[in-house]
Amino acid sequence: HAQSPKRLRLTQEQNPTMSTVISSTSRVISNGAVVRSRSFRVTSSSLSPHGRPTHYARARVCPPAPRTLQTSGRRSSRLMHAVTEPVYGTAPDPKEVDPMGSPPDYEKWYADNVLNEAAMAATSTFPIAPEALIALTKGILATGFTDHRRLAADFKFVAPVVGPLTKDKFLEAFPSFKLGEGFPDAKTNCYAFRVDPFESNRVWYVTKFMGTHTGTLAGSIKPTGIKVESPPQSSSMVFNEAGECTQLTVGDVM
């Protein structure tokens, strides 16, 4: 048998993006071969912006605050968490037809277990509207994290393998990977942008990286011509009331 190819290794400190794009994908470049790698899962979805489980960070439900983008840098603990209690009582959508037939007590199960997201959004205490939060998220992605003003002073980067990194460490490490040079045709394929009904200052979205390794990667890895396709990965951004991103989570393989 041919000798197993030696897997390419890069330090986490040098390349936080490697862990989010390649090490958590189902394929990694390995001396001209495609090798299946281990999938990683973290529980960032269950964390508040301060790293605590969300059920420890519940806020008192208050009447909706004005939904305008605040320019003040003042931060409120209540608004930062923006966590609401579950609201139920929805009815099944008539357009949802189960081809196997509705189970017994389906409507009761639906009313007791399916969140009424519209009602929860109405009780949100966060001052930035969901549409504006999603626009802020897409704006950060479009800049490639080069607009430092969009990241809060207490920004944290959290991934399954790398982090948490502070704002300075993240901005220092992120450009060093030079993903665009290694994969000139790279597409992150972002989709399913939505605001978390429990944490109304958090935007979730899904990415599915695709690209061909036709350029030099990270300054030293020579082109192999291998096409890389990652599994869908869940990511999120948390914002403060000034519209700055305080946390970026990536790499939760779905």
C-alpha positions as CSV (number, residue, x, y, z in Angstrom):
1,H,0.0,0.0,0.0
2,A,1.1,3.5,-0.6
3,Q,2.3,5.4,2.4
4,S,-0.4,7.6,4.0
5,P,0.0,11.2,3.0
6,K,1.3,13.5,5.6
7,R,-1.4,15.8,6.8
8,L,-0.7,19.5,6.5
9,R,-0.7,21.3,9.9
10,L,-0.9,24.9,10.7
11,T,-0.9,26.5,14.2
12,Q,-4.2,27.7,15.6
13,E,-2.6,31.0,16.5
14,Q,-1.5,31.6,12.9
15,N,-4.7,30.6,11.3
16,P,-8.0,30.8,13.2
17,T,-9.9,30.7,9.8
18,M,-8.3,27.3,9.0
19,S,-10.2,25.8,11.9
20,T,-13.4,27.4,10.8
21,V,-13.2,26.6,7.1
22,I,-11.1,23.5,6.8
23,S,-10.5,21.7,10.1
24,S,-14.3,21.5,10.8
25,T,-15.2,20.6,7.3
26,S,-15.6,17.1,6.0
27,R,-12.6,17.5,3.7
28,V,-9.2,19.0,4.2
29,I,-6.2,19.4,1.9
30,S,-3.5,16.9,2.6
31,N,-0.6,16.7,0.1
32,G,-2.9,16.3,-2.9
33,A,-5.4,14.1,-1.1
34,V,-8.7,14.7,0.5
35,V,-9.0,13.4,4.0
36,R,-12.0,13.3,6.2
37,S,-11.6,15.3,9.3
38,R,-13.3,15.2,12.7
39,S,-16.4,17.4,13.1
40,F,-16.5,19.7,16.1
41,R,-19.5,20.9,17.9
42,V,-19.7,23.6,20.6
43,T,-22.6,25.0,22.5
44,S,-22.2,28.6,21.7
45,S,-25.9,28.7,20.8
46,S,-26.6,28.1,24.5
47,L,-24.4,30.9,25.7
48,S,-25.2,34.5,26.5
49,P,-22.8,37.2,25.1
50,H,-20.9,36.8,28.4
51,G,-20.5,33.1,28.1
52,R,-23.2,32.1,30.6
53,P,-26.0,29.6,29.7
54,T,-28.9,31.6,28.5
55,H,-31.3,30.3,31.2
56,Y,-29.1,32.2,33.7
57,A,-29.4,35.4,31.7
58,R,-33.2,35.8,31.5
59,A,-34.4,39.4,31.5
60,R,-37.7,40.7,32.8
61,V,-40.1,41.1,29.9
62,C,-40.8,44.7,29.4
63,P,-42.9,46.7,26.8
64,P,-41.2,47.0,23.5
65,A,-38.6,49.8,23.3
66,P,-38.4,52.2,20.4
67,R,-36.8,50.3,17.5
68,T,-34.2,52.7,16.3
69,L,-30.5,52.3,15.9
70,Q,-28.8,53.9,19.0
71,T,-25.6,55.8,18.4
72,S,-24.7,56.1,22.0
73,G,-21.9,53.8,23.3
74,R,-23.8,53.3,26.6
75,R,-24.5,49.7,27.3
76,S,-27.3,48.3,29.4
77,S,-27.1,44.8,31.0
78,R,-30.8,44.3,30.4
79,L,-30.5,45.3,26.7
80,M,-27.3,43.5,26.1
81,H,-28.9,40.2,27.1
82,A,-32.3,40.9,25.6
83,V,-33.5,37.4,26.5
84,T,-37.2,36.8,26.6
85,E,-39.4,34.0,28.0
86,P,-40.9,31.5,25.6
87,V,-44.3,32.5,24.1
88,Y,-46.5,29.7,22.8
89,G,-50.0,29.5,21.5
90,T,-49.5,29.5,17.7
91,A,-51.7,27.5,15.4
92,P,-50.4,25.3,12.6
93,D,-50.1,27.0,9.2
94,P,-52.9,25.8,6.9
95,K,-50.3,25.6,4.2
96,E,-48.4,23.0,6.2
97,V,-49.9,19.7,5.1
98,D,-48.4,16.5,6.6
99,P,-48.5,13.9,3.7
100,M,-48.6,11.2,6.3
101,G,-51.7,12.8,8.0
102,S,-51.8,14.9,11.1
103,P,-51.0,12.9,14.3
104,P,-53.6,12.9,17.1
105,D,-53.6,16.1,19.2
106,Y,-51.3,17.7,16.7
107,E,-52.8,21.2,17.2
108,K,-52.4,20.9,21.0
109,W,-48.7,19.8,20.6
110,Y,-48.2,22.7,18.2
111,A,-49.7,25.2,20.5
112,D,-47.7,23.9,23.5
113,N,-44.3,23.4,21.8
114,V,-43.8,25.6,18.8
115,L,-42.6,29.1,19.6
116,N,-44.7,32.1,18.7
117,E,-41.8,34.0,17.3
118,A,-43.8,37.1,16.3
119,A,-45.1,37.4,19.8
120,M,-41.6,37.0,21.3
121,A,-40.3,39.6,18.9
122,A,-43.0,42.0,20.1
123,T,-41.7,41.7,23.7
124,S,-38.1,42.3,22.7
125,T,-36.3,45.0,24.7
126,F,-33.5,45.4,22.2
127,P,-33.7,48.8,20.4
128,I,-32.4,47.6,17.0
129,A,-35.0,46.1,14.7
130,P,-34.4,42.5,13.4
131,E,-34.1,43.8,9.8
132,A,-31.4,46.3,10.8
133,L,-29.5,43.6,12.8
134,I,-29.4,41.3,9.8
135,A,-28.2,44.2,7.6
136,L,-25.4,44.9,10.1
137,T,-24.4,41.3,10.0
138,K,-24.3,41.2,6.2
139,G,-22.3,44.5,6.3
140,I,-19.6,43.0,8.5
141,L,-19.4,39.9,6.3
142,A,-19.2,42.1,3.2
143,T,-16.2,44.1,4.6
144,G,-14.3,40.9,5.4
145,F,-13.9,42.1,9.0
146,T,-11.7,45.0,7.8
147,D,-13.9,47.8,9.2
148,H,-12.7,47.8,12.8
149,R,-15.4,50.3,13.8
150,R,-18.0,47.6,13.4
151,L,-16.4,45.5,16.1
152,A,-16.9,46.5,19.8
153,A,-13.9,47.1,22.1
154,D,-14.9,44.0,24.0
155,F,-15.4,41.9,20.9
156,K,-14.7,38.1,21.2
157,F,-14.2,35.5,18.4
158,V,-15.3,32.0,19.4
159,A,-14.8,28.9,17.4
160,P,-14.7,25.1,18.2
161,V,-10.9,25.0,18.0
162,V,-9.7,28.6,18.2
163,G,-10.6,31.2,20.8
164,P,-11.9,33.0,22.4
165,L,-9.8,35.7,20.8
166,T,-9.9,39.4,21.7
167,K,-10.6,42.1,19.1
168,D,-6.9,42.9,18.7
169,K,-5.8,39.2,18.5
170,F,-8.6,38.4,15.9
171,L,-7.7,41.4,13.7
172,E,-4.1,40.4,13.8
173,A,-4.6,36.7,13.0
174,F,-7.5,36.8,10.6
175,P,-5.7,38.4,7.6
176,S,-2.7,36.2,7.9
177,F,-4.5,33.2,6.5
178,K,-5.2,34.9,3.1
179,L,-8.0,32.5,2.3
180,G,-8.9,34.4,-0.9
181,E,-5.4,33.9,-2.3
182,G,-5.6,30.1,-1.7
183,F,-9.1,29.8,-3.0
184,P,-9.6,32.5,-5.6
185,D,-13.1,31.2,-6.5
186,A,-14.1,30.8,-2.8
187,K,-17.8,31.3,-2.0
188,T,-19.0,31.3,1.6
189,N,-22.7,30.8,0.5
190,C,-24.3,32.6,3.5
191,Y,-28.0,31.9,4.0
192,A,-30.8,31.6,6.5
193,F,-30.2,34.9,8.3
194,R,-32.5,35.2,11.3
195,V,-32.7,36.9,14.7
196,D,-32.7,34.5,17.7
197,P,-36.2,34.7,19.4
198,F,-34.6,34.2,22.8
199,E,-31.6,36.6,22.3
200,S,-32.9,39.4,20.2
201,N,-29.5,40.9,19.8
202,R,-28.1,37.8,18.2
203,V,-28.2,37.0,14.4
204,W,-27.8,33.4,13.3
205,Y,-26.8,32.5,9.7
206,V,-25.5,29.4,7.9
207,T,-22.5,29.1,5.6
208,K,-21.4,26.4,3.2
209,F,-17.9,27.1,2.0
210,M,-16.9,26.0,-1.5
211,G,-13.7,26.7,-3.3
212,T,-10.8,25.3,-5.4
213,H,-7.3,25.3,-4.0
214,T,-5.6,27.0,-7.0
215,G,-3.5,29.5,-5.2
216,T,-0.9,29.6,-2.4
217,L,-2.7,29.2,1.0
218,A,-1.5,30.9,4.1
219,G,1.7,32.0,2.3
220,S,3.2,28.6,2.1
221,I,0.8,25.8,1.0
222,K,1.2,25.3,-2.7
223,P,-1.9,24.9,-5.0
224,T,-3.3,21.4,-5.3
225,G,-6.3,21.9,-7.5
226,I,-8.5,20.2,-4.9
227,K,-12.1,21.3,-4.6
228,V,-13.1,21.9,-1.0
229,E,-16.8,21.8,0.1
230,S,-17.6,22.1,3.8
231,P,-20.8,20.9,5.5
232,P,-23.3,23.6,6.5
233,Q,-22.0,25.5,9.5
234,S,-24.0,27.7,11.9
235,S,-22.5,31.1,12.8
236,S,-23.8,34.0,14.8
237,M,-23.1,37.6,15.6
238,V,-24.1,39.4,18.9
239,F,-24.6,43.1,18.9
240,N,-24.7,45.8,21.5
241,E,-27.2,48.7,21.4
242,A,-24.7,50.9,19.5
243,G,-24.8,48.4,16.6
244,E,-21.3,47.0,17.3
245,C,-20.6,43.3,17.1
246,T,-19.5,42.0,20.5
247,Q,-19.2,38.3,19.6
248,L,-18.7,36.2,16.5
249,T,-19.2,32.5,16.7
250,V,-18.4,30.1,13.8
251,G,-17.8,26.5,12.9
252,D,-20.8,24.8,14.5
253,V,-21.2,21.9,12.0
254,M,-24.8,21.2,11.3
